[in-house]
Amino acid sequence: MPLHKTIQINENTTAYFWHITEDVTSLFRAVSLKDTSLFRLEGMKSEAHQKGFLAVRMLLQHLGYTDYDLHYDESGKPHLRPETVSWKLEENPSPKHISISHSHEFSCICVSTELMGIDMEKCKEKTLKIAPRFLEMKHLENLSTPDKIAKATVIWGVKESIFKIKNEVGISFPEHIFEDEFNLKDGKCSANLHFNNQIENFNIQFYNVEEYIFVCAFPKK
Ligand SMILES: CC(C)(COP(=O)(O)OP(=O)(O)OC[C@H]1O[C@@H](n2cnc3c(N)ncnc32)[C@H](O)[C@@H]1OP(=O)(O)O)[C@@H](O)C(=O)NCCC(=O)NCCS
């Protein structure tokens, strides 16, 4: 399956989605991987994980990058190599930042000149069951069950996205990241990180992609 869709989040930021319908072998044959990625791929226990990882490389290739343009820091955060970021994307000429997420049969990457973090999650009842562990339950009051599931999934994605921006050991979703009240239909919200005696604010945009929620967070300027 080729690229499923793109979302232009703002003038500096685009997200790309791959709907994984291929088997591992077809994906593997379609990408070229550096040794460290081959090693990682071989160590993955599930085919689903392998497919998600390879689909990210399909997205990179779609944008004119390869696996060689991507590297990870010691915490697992992905970065684009600085020497390759300036010329590859016509619609987004110098993206400095990349964020990656996979969920079931989708992989997505987001590239931007701005610092951002993304998360994609399938809407499922389990997220609602564990909601008291990571969100303020007053934010789910007076909603239908499907809307409660969707809103809990957005809030989970908000916290994952902010974590991916900050990438700091010790950040706890319930203790340090707080979502402001929002309406699902608005497609945007804000949240705050209280950590290390500082408060940082984030703007969030979120979207439905099939039966998934896609979230993109930006530090407030
Ligand atoms: C690392 C983490 C952010 C991954 O998120 P996830 O929803 O499990 O998985 P996703 O598919 O959305 O994201 C995985 C991608 O995130 C990226 N990633 C991994 N570690 C990262 C980090 N420290 N910072 C930023 N991005 C990171 C990677 O690109 C990874 O994919 P890849 O290795 O195939 O390239 C998550 O597992 C985590 O550690 N969260 C914070 C811990 C926490 O507090 N959890 C629950 C508290 S209630």
The ligand as an SDF file (V2000), in Angstrom:
LIG
                    3D

 48 50  0  0  0  0  0  0  0  0999 V2000
    9.1790    5.8840   24.2340 C   0  0  0  0  0  0  0  0  0  0  0  0
    7.7060    6.0840   24.1250 C   0  0  0  0  0  0  0  0  0  0  0  0
    7.4190    7.5790   24.0930 C   0  0  0  0  0  0  0  0  0  0  0  0
    7.1430    5.4110   22.8500 C   0  0  0  0  0  0  0  0  0  0  0  0
    5.7930    5.6620   22.6620 O   0  0  0  0  0  0  0  0  0  0  0  0
    4.7560    4.5130   22.2530 P   0  0  0  0  0  0  0  0  0  0  0  0
    3.3780    5.1170   22.2330 O   0  0  0  0  0  0  0  0  0  0  0  0
    4.9620    3.3210   23.1240 O   0  0  0  0  0  0  0  0  0  0  0  0
    5.1510    4.0830   20.7950 O   0  0  0  0  0  0  0  0  0  0  0  0
    5.0530    4.9240   19.4560 P   0  0  0  0  0  0  0  0  0  0  0  0
    4.9200    3.9310   18.3740 O   0  0  0  0  0  0  0  0  0  0  0  0
    4.0520    6.0160   19.5240 O   0  0  0  0  0  0  0  0  0  0  0  0
    6.4920    5.6030   19.3750 O   0  0  0  0  0  0  0  0  0  0  0  0
    7.6340    4.8520   19.1450 C   0  0  0  0  0  0  0  0  0  0  0  0
    8.6650    5.7840   18.5410 C   0  0  0  0  0  0  0  0  0  0  0  0
    8.9440    6.8370   19.4510 O   0  0  0  0  0  0  0  0  0  0  0  0
   10.2740    7.2680   19.2200 C   0  0  0  0  0  0  0  0  0  0  0  0
   10.9190    7.3650   20.5160 N   0  0  0  0  0  0  0  0  0  0  0  0
   11.4060    6.3570   21.2950 C   0  0  0  0  0  0  0  0  0  0  0  0
   11.9500    6.8500   22.4130 N   0  0  0  0  0  0  0  0  0  0  0  0
   11.8110    8.1920   22.3380 C   0  0  0  0  0  0  0  0  0  0  0  0
   12.1900    9.2500   23.2080 C   0  0  0  0  0  0  0  0  0  0  0  0
   12.8320    9.0120   24.3440 N   0  0  0  0  0  0  0  0  0  0  0  0
   11.8970   10.5310   22.8520 N   0  0  0  0  0  0  0  0  0  0  0  0
   11.2610   10.7750   21.6800 C   0  0  0  0  0  0  0  0  0  0  0  0
   10.8840    9.8020   20.8000 N   0  0  0  0  0  0  0  0  0  0  0  0
   11.1620    8.5320   21.1510 C   0  0  0  0  0  0  0  0  0  0  0  0
   10.9520    6.2520   18.3030 C   0  0  0  0  0  0  0  0  0  0  0  0
   11.0680    6.8340   17.0180 O   0  0  0  0  0  0  0  0  0  0  0  0
    9.9780    5.0970   18.3070 C   0  0  0  0  0  0  0  0  0  0  0  0
    9.8730    4.3830   17.0860 O   0  0  0  0  0  0  0  0  0  0  0  0
   11.1100    3.6600   16.3690 P   0  0  0  0  0  0  0  0  0  0  0  0
   12.0470    3.2490   17.4560 O   0  0  0  0  0  0  0  0  0  0  0  0
   10.5220    2.5440   15.6140 O   0  0  0  0  0  0  0  0  0  0  0  0
   11.7130    4.7200   15.4900 O   0  0  0  0  0  0  0  0  0  0  0  0
    6.9540    5.4370   25.3400 C   0  0  0  0  0  0  0  0  0  0  0  0
    7.0990    4.0760   25.3370 O   0  0  0  0  0  0  0  0  0  0  0  0
    7.4150    5.9710   26.6750 C   0  0  0  0  0  0  0  0  0  0  0  0
    8.4340    5.6230   27.1930 O   0  0  0  0  0  0  0  0  0  0  0  0
    6.5770    6.8440   27.2520 N   0  0  0  0  0  0  0  0  0  0  0  0
    6.8670    7.5540   28.4610 C   0  0  0  0  0  0  0  0  0  0  0  0
    6.8680    6.7070   29.6570 C   0  0  0  0  0  0  0  0  0  0  0  0
    5.6370    6.7990   30.4560 C   0  0  0  0  0  0  0  0  0  0  0  0
    5.5950    7.6140   31.3090 O   0  0  0  0  0  0  0  0  0  0  0  0
    4.6310    5.9300   30.1550 N   0  0  0  0  0  0  0  0  0  0  0  0
    3.3880    5.7340   30.8320 C   0  0  0  0  0  0  0  0  0  0  0  0
    3.1670    6.4870   32.1270 C   0  0  0  0  0  0  0  0  0  0  0  0
    1.5650    6.3560   32.8170 S   0  0  0  0  0  0  0  0  0  0  0  0
  1  2  1  0
  2  3  1  0
  2  4  1  0
  2 36  1  0
  4  5  1  0
  5  6  1  0
  6  7  2  0
  6  8  1  0
  6  9  1  0
  9 10  1  0
 10 11  2  0
 10 12  1  0
 10 13  1  0
 13 14  1  0
 14 15  1  0
 15 16  1  0
 15 30  1  0
 16 17  1  0
 17 18  1  0
 17 28  1  0
 18 19  1  0
 18 27  1  0
 19 20  2  0
 20 21  1  0
 21 22  1  0
 21 27  2  0
 22 23  1  0
 22 24  2  0
 24 25  1  0
 25 26  2  0
 26 27  1  0
 28 29  1  0
 28 30  1  0
 30 31  1  0
 31 32  1  0
 32 33  2  0
 32 34  1  0
 32 35  1  0
 36 37  1  0
 36 38  1  0
 38 39  2  0
 38 40  1  0
 40 41  1  0
 41 42  1  0
 42 43  1  0
 43 44  2  0
 43 45  1  0
 45 46  1  0
 46 47  1  0
 47 48  1  0
M  END
$$$$
